[in-house]
Amino acid sequence: MSPNLTAFASPDTASVPLYCIASEDLSAWLDSQPERVRQWMSTLGFAGKIGEVAAIPDAAGHLSLAVCGMGTAAARARSRMVLGAARARLPVACYHLAGGIPEADLAENMLGWLLAGYRFERFKQQGTGQMAMLKPPAAMDGRRIEVLAAAECLTRDLINTPAAHMGPEELETTVLALADEFDAQVSVTYGEDLLHENFPMIHAVGRAAERIPRLLDMRWGDEGPRLTLVGKGVCFDTGGLNIKPGASMGLMKKDMGGAATVLGLAMMIMALGWRVRLRVIIPAVENAISGDAMRPGDVLTARNGLTVEVNNTDAEGRLVLADALSLADEETPDVLVCMATLTGAARVALGPDLMPFYTDDTPLADALTEASRSEADPLWRMPFYTPYEPMIEPAIADLDNAPAGGMAGSITAALFLRRFVTNAPRFAHFDIYGWQPKDLAGRPKGGAGQGARALLGALPQVLGDEILGEA
């Protein structure tokens, strides 16, 4: 059976030493090596660049050791998970880390190694085949890194799957499978029942599609603080009657990236056995076009009673999230998190790799900022800027889903969502991209989880280390 390329090799596997050498340390390392190694490295012209590898044979021609470059300090400062860049270039063998990576950078690079093994090959007849494998270093928690990698792979798979194969029903199937694996409970509200159960805006967005809208609600754990995750599950977004141009519609299979990311985070929390009462809420819809589609100018009444003027049907994500956040807030969770591929404005402001988050809770913001660095999961705090509130208040309703003017789009979307959270003492909203636009170390082009690892690192600082358990 083929090995799991996103897991470590068994510790008892025979292995070859792998040295990870920064450019500034290369000369000293070569001085410590036998003459044959120095000559071989000189012949190769090895300079220690990121992703550069050297395979060194013994006298019989068998692989005796390998070296991978970690780059200069300046190059590392501009990169993440740099060890992942070397994996595909190494000869197929099992390795053990023989040195070169500081302990502070070990977890990040081991995660990069595992994630470099990710491939989305569901629709390919031939797979990637074998890759170099690595035994877990004794100096770190290998199981935690494997959990993070498995959860990231789940998120990537969900986002990468075309919308024809990942609609509301398939998203529900994923939630049910995750619940079955970790003994969680799921309730689902479908179609017209959304109106009966007071989720009018989820219904309004999803009613035009043949694939019926639904609200997915998963609970796990019976002790500890309440943690609720809400993820945008728009499985495909045409823009509705305000239809997107073709170029803008091409990546809309990723518009359920918020749902995919909270499911990845939930998987981490459950696999690590945290002592929390976890709840995951996903409004799963398709924003389609039909005679029953919501129209520009319609006024909707949300679950919490606020009225919303629909000035653009392509600003549908905040509508479904409003009902979901209202539901979550009714329980007054200790921490309420919203994740959504919500605005192009966030990408214009910060690009595809740096995710904005919004919170009024300074300790939570500080913990997220710290964890974003330690977990190699870049985040940037943006303001809930209250003076912009008038921008989301139209003439004929309480709220406007698409303020005119085109300015501060990510902030006004965040302010809109904040109107539906009045009880939870700590609320954070993440305006994620959910996509890696080009191949980088440990991050192939395609779907990407963003913000989940930072949250995993930050939440114990906010809720207390006692939430950490052992599975």
C-alpha positions in Angstrom: 0.0 0.0 0.0 1.3 3.5 -0.9 2.4 5.6 2.1 0.4 8.6 3.2 2.4 11.5 1.7 1.0 14.0 4.2 2.1 11.9 7.3 5.4 11.1 8.7 7.2 7.8 8.1 7.2 5.2 10.9 10.0 5.9 13.4 11.4 2.4 13.0 11.8 2.8 9.2 15.4 2.6 7.9 16.4 6.1 6.9 19.1 8.3 5.4 20.3 11.5 7.2 19.0 14.7 5.8 20.9 17.9 6.6 19.0 21.2 6.2 21.7 23.9 5.7 21.3 27.7 5.5 23.5 29.5 3.0 25.4 31.3 5.8 26.1 27.9 7.6 27.2 26.0 4.5 31.0 26.7 4.8 31.1 25.6 8.5 29.1 22.5 7.7 31.4 21.5 4.8 34.4 21.9 7.1 32.9 19.2 9.3 32.4 16.7 6.5 34.8 14.1 5.0 36.7 15.1 1.9 34.5 13.0 -0.4 31.5 15.0 0.7 33.2 18.3 0.2 34.3 17.3 -3.3 30.9 16.1 -4.3 29.2 19.3 -3.0 31.8 21.4 -4.9 31.2 19.5 -8.1 27.5 20.1 -7.7 28.0 23.8 -7.1 25.7 23.6 -4.1 25.0 27.1 -2.6 22.2 26.3 -0.1 19.5 28.1 -1.9 15.9 27.4 -0.9 14.8 24.2 -2.5 18.2 23.2 -3.6 19.1 19.6 -2.9 22.2 17.4 -3.0 22.2 13.6 -2.9 25.5 12.1 -1.9 26.4 8.5 -2.5 28.7 6.2 -0.6 31.6 4.3 -2.2 29.2 1.7 -3.5 27.0 4.2 -5.1 24.1 4.0 -2.6 22.5 7.1 -1.1 24.4 7.9 2.1 23.1 11.3 3.0 21.2 14.3 1.5 21.4 18.0 1.9 18.7 20.6 1.3 19.2 24.3 1.2 17.4 26.7 3.5 18.5 29.9 1.8 19.9 33.1 3.2 18.4 34.8 6.2 16.9 37.4 3.9 15.4 34.7 1.6 13.9 32.9 4.6 12.3 36.1 5.9 10.4 36.4 2.6 9.3 32.7 2.6 7.5 30.2 4.8 7.7 26.4 5.2 10.9 26.5 3.1 11.7 22.8 3.7 8.6 22.0 1.6 10.4 23.4 -1.4 13.0 20.6 -1.3 10.8 17.5 -0.9 9.8 16.8 -4.5 13.5 17.2 -5.6 14.9 14.7 -3.2 15.5 11.1 -4.3 12.6 8.8 -3.2 13.8 7.4 0.2 13.0 7.7 3.9 15.0 10.3 5.7 15.6 11.5 9.2 16.5 15.0 10.1 20.2 15.2 11.0 20.4 18.9 11.8 20.3 22.4 10.5 16.8 23.6 11.5 16.5 25.6 14.8 14.0 24.2 17.2 11.9 27.4 16.9 11.5 26.8 13.2 11.1 23.0 13.3 7.3 22.7 13.5 6.7 25.2 10.6 9.2 23.3 8.4 7.9 19.9 9.3 4.4 21.1 8.4 5.8 22.4 5.1 7.3 19.0 4.4 4.0 17.2 5.0 1.9 19.7 3.0 4.3 19.5 0.1 2.9 15.9 -0.3 -0.6 17.2 -0.9 -2.0 16.6 -4.4 -5.6 17.0 -5.6 -5.8 14.1 -8.0 -9.5 13.1 -7.8 -10.0 13.6 -11.5 -6.6 12.2 -12.7 -6.2 8.7 -14.0 -2.6 8.6 -12.8 -1.4 9.9 -9.5 1.8 11.5 -8.5 3.4 8.3 -7.2 6.1 8.1 -4.5 7.9 11.0 -2.8 10.6 11.3 -0.2 9.4 10.5 3.3 10.6 11.8 6.6 10.6 10.4 10.1 9.2 12.7 12.8 12.0 14.6 14.7 12.1 13.7 18.4 12.3 17.4 19.4 8.7 18.2 18.4 5.1 16.8 18.7 4.8 14.9 15.4 1.2 14.0 16.0 0.1 17.6 16.3 1.8 18.4 13.0 0.1 15.4 11.3 -3.3 16.6 12.6 -2.7 20.1 11.2 -1.7 18.7 7.9 -4.7 16.3 7.7 -7.0 19.2 8.5 -5.4 21.4 5.9 -5.8 18.7 3.3 -9.5 18.4 4.1 -9.9 22.2 3.6 -7.9 22.1 0.3 -9.9 19.1 -1.0 -13.2 20.8 -0.3 -12.2 24.1 -2.0 -10.5 22.3 -5.0 -13.5 20.2 -5.8 -15.5 21.6 -8.7 -19.0 22.9 -7.8 -20.7 20.2 -9.7 -19.3 17.8 -7.2 -19.3 20.0 -4.1 -22.8 21.5 -3.7 -24.8 22.0 -0.5 -25.6 18.2 -0.4 -21.9 17.2 -0.7 -20.9 19.7 1.9 -23.5 18.2 4.2 -22.1 14.8 3.5 -18.6 16.0 4.5 -20.0 17.4 7.8 -21.8 14.2 8.5 -18.7 12.1 7.9 -16.6 14.4 10.1 -19.2 14.1 12.8 -19.3 10.3 12.5 -15.5 10.2 12.8 -15.4 12.2 16.0 -18.8 11.3 17.6 -20.4 14.7 17.0 -24.1 15.5 16.5 -25.5 17.2 13.4 -28.8 18.8 12.7 -29.8 20.1 9.2 -32.6 22.5 8.2 -33.6 22.2 4.5 -35.4 24.3 1.9 -38.7 25.7 3.0 -38.1 24.6 6.5 -35.5 27.5 6.6 -38.5 29.9 6.6 -40.4 27.9 9.3 -37.3 27.9 11.5 -36.6 31.6 10.9 -33.6 31.6 8.5 -35.2 33.9 5.9 -32.0 35.3 4.4 -30.4 31.9 3.9 -33.6 30.9 2.1 -33.7 34.0 0.0 -30.1 33.5 -1.3 -30.4 29.8 -2.0 -34.0 29.5 -3.2 -33.2 30.1 -6.9 -30.9 27.0 -7.1 -32.1 23.5 -8.0 -29.9 22.3 -5.2 -31.8 23.3 -2.1 -30.3 25.5 0.5 -29.7 24.2 4.0 -28.2 25.1 7.4 -25.7 22.7 8.9 -25.3 22.7 12.6 -22.7 20.4 14.3 -22.0 20.1 18.0 -19.1 18.3 19.8 -17.9 18.2 23.3 -19.8 18.5 26.6 -17.3 20.4 28.9 -15.4 23.6 28.8 -16.1 27.0 27.3 -18.4 27.4 24.3 -16.6 28.0 21.0 -18.7 28.5 17.9 -17.4 28.6 14.3 -19.5 30.0 11.5 -18.4 29.4 7.9 -19.7 30.8 4.6 -20.8 27.9 2.5 -21.7 29.4 -0.8 -20.9 26.4 -3.0 -21.0 28.4 -6.2 -21.6 32.1 -6.7 -22.9 33.3 -10.1 -23.5 36.7 -8.5 -27.3 36.2 -8.9 -29.2 38.7 -11.0 -26.2 41.0 -10.6 -24.3 38.3 -12.5 -20.5 38.2 -12.4 -18.5 38.5 -15.6 -17.0 35.2 -16.7 -13.5 36.0 -15.5 -14.8 36.7 -12.0 -16.9 33.5 -11.9 -14.0 31.2 -12.7 -12.9 30.7 -9.1 -16.3 30.7 -7.5 -16.1 27.1 -6.5 -13.9 28.5 -3.7 -16.7 30.7 -2.3 -17.3 28.0 0.3 -13.8 28.5 1.5 -15.0 29.8 4.9 -17.0 26.6 5.5 -14.0 24.5 4.4 -11.7 26.3 6.7 -13.9 26.1 9.8 -14.3 22.4 9.1 -10.5 22.0 9.0 -10.2 23.9 12.3 -13.0 21.8 13.9 -11.1 18.7 12.8 -8.0 19.9 14.5 -9.8 20.7 17.7 -11.6 17.4 17.8 -8.6 15.3 16.9 -6.5 17.0 19.6 -9.2 16.4 22.1 -9.7 19.9 23.4 -12.1 20.5 26.3 -14.5 22.8 24.7 -18.1 22.8 23.7 -17.6 23.2 19.9 -20.3 24.3 17.5 -20.0 24.6 13.8 -22.7 26.4 11.8 -22.6 26.5 8.0 -25.2 28.1 5.7 -24.8 25.9 2.6 -26.3 27.5 -0.5 -25.7 28.1 -4.2 -26.3 31.7 -5.5 -28.0 30.9 -8.7 -30.2 32.6 -11.3 -33.9 31.7 -11.9 -37.3 33.3 -11.9 -37.3 32.9 -8.2 -34.0 34.7 -7.6 -33.9 37.6 -5.1 -33.8 40.9 -6.9 -31.8 44.1 -6.4 -34.0 46.4 -4.3 -35.7 43.6 -2.4 -35.9 44.1 1.4 -35.3 41.0 3.5 -35.9 40.6 7.2 -33.1 38.7 9.0 -33.4 36.2 11.8 -32.8 38.9 14.5 -35.4 41.2 13.0 -33.2 43.7 11.2 -34.3 44.6 7.7 -31.8 44.5 4.8 -32.0 46.2 1.4 -30.5 44.0 -1.3 -28.7 46.5 -3.4 -26.5 43.9 -5.1 -27.3 40.2 -5.3 -23.6 39.4 -5.5 -23.2 40.5 -1.9 -25.0 37.4 -0.8 -22.4 35.9 1.6 -23.1 38.5 4.3 -26.8 37.7 4.0 -26.5 34.0 4.8 -23.9 34.7 7.5 -26.2 37.2 9.2 -28.8 34.5 9.9 -26.1 32.0 10.9 -24.4 34.5 13.2 -27.8 35.4 14.8 -28.4 31.8 15.6 -24.9 31.4 17.0 -25.2 34.5 19.1 -28.4 33.4 20.7 -26.4 30.9 22.7 -23.9 33.5 23.9 -20.7 31.5 23.1 -17.5 32.5 24.9 -15.9 33.0 21.5 -17.7 33.4 18.2 -15.7 33.2 15.0 -16.8 33.9 11.4 -14.8 32.9 8.4 -15.7 33.8 4.8 -14.4 34.5 1.4 -16.3 37.7 1.6 -14.8 40.7 -0.3 -12.5 41.5 -3.2 -11.7 44.6 -1.2 -9.7 42.5 1.2 -7.6 41.2 -1.6 -6.9 44.6 -3.0 -5.9 45.8 0.5 -3.7 42.9 1.6 -3.3 40.5 -1.3 -3.9 36.8 -1.5 -1.5 35.7 1.3 -2.3 38.0 4.2 -5.7 37.7 5.8 -7.5 40.5 7.5 -9.4 39.8 10.7 -11.7 42.0 12.7 -12.4 42.0 16.4 -13.1 44.5 19.2 -11.5 42.2 21.7 -7.8 43.3 22.2 -6.6 40.2 24.1 -8.0 38.1 21.3 -6.4 40.3 18.6 -3.0 40.2 20.4 -3.2 36.4 20.7 -4.1 36.0 17.0 -1.3 38.3 16.0 1.2 36.4 18.0 -0.1 33.0 16.8 -0.1 34.1 13.2 3.7 34.4 13.5 4.4 31.2 15.5 2.0 29.1 13.3 3.2 30.6 10.0 -0.4 31.7 9.2 -0.2 35.4 8.3 -3.0 37.6 9.6 -3.4 41.4 9.9 -5.9 43.2 12.2 -8.3 45.5 10.5 -10.7 47.9 12.3 -14.3 47.7 13.1 -14.4 51.4 12.2 -17.7 52.6 13.8 -17.7 56.0 12.0 -18.3 54.0 8.7 -21.6 52.6 10.1 -23.7 55.2 8.2 -22.4 53.6 5.0 -24.3 50.4 5.6 -27.6 52.2 6.5 -29.8 52.8 3.4 -32.9 55.0 3.2 -35.6 52.3 3.4 -34.2 49.5 5.6 -32.0 49.0 8.6 -29.0 47.8 6.6 -27.6 47.9 3.1 -25.9 44.8 1.8 -23.8 46.6 -0.8 -23.0 50.3 0.1 -22.4 52.6 -2.9 -19.1 54.2 -3.5 -16.8 51.2 -3.5 -14.6 52.3 -0.6 -13.7 50.4 2.6 -15.5 47.3 1.2 -14.0 44.8 3.6 -14.6 47.1 6.6 -18.2 47.8 5.7 -18.9 44.1 5.2 -17.4 43.4 8.7 -19.5 46.1 10.2 -22.6 44.6 8.6 -21.8 41.2 10.2 -21.2 42.8 13.6 -24.8 44.0 13.7 -25.8 40.3 14.1 -23.6 39.7 17.2 -24.8 41.3 20.3 -24.3 38.7 23.1 -21.0 36.9 22.5 -18.3 38.6 24.5 -15.6 37.8 21.9 -16.3 37.9 18.2 -13.8 37.7 15.3 -14.5 37.9 11.6 -11.9 36.7 9.0 -12.2 37.9 5.4 -10.2 35.1 3.8 -9.2 34.3 0.2 -9.1 30.5 0.4 -6.8 30.2 -2.6 -3.1 30.0 -3.4 -2.6 31.7 -6.8 0.8 30.1 -7.5 3.0 27.2 -6.3 5.0 28.0 -3.2 6.8 25.8 -0.7 4.3 23.5 1.0 1.5 25.4 -0.8 0.6 24.2 -4.3 -1.6 26.4 -6.5 -5.3 25.9 -5.5 -7.4 25.8 -2.4 -5.8 26.9 0.8 -6.8 27.1 4.5 -6.1 30.5 6.0 -6.4 31.6 9.6 -7.2 28.2 11.1 -3.8 27.5 12.5 -3.5 31.0 14.0 -6.9 30.4 15.7 -5.7 27.1 17.0 -2.6 28.8 18.5 -4.5 31.8 19.9 -7.6 30.3 21.5 -5.8 28.6 24.4 -4.4 32.0 25.3 -7.9 33.5 25.4 -9.9 30.6 26.8 -7.2 29.2 29.1 -4.7 26.3 28.7 -7.1 24.1 30.5 -9.0 23.6 27.2 -6.1 21.6 25.9 -6.7 17.9 26.2 -5.2 14.7 25.0 -7.1 12.5 22.5 
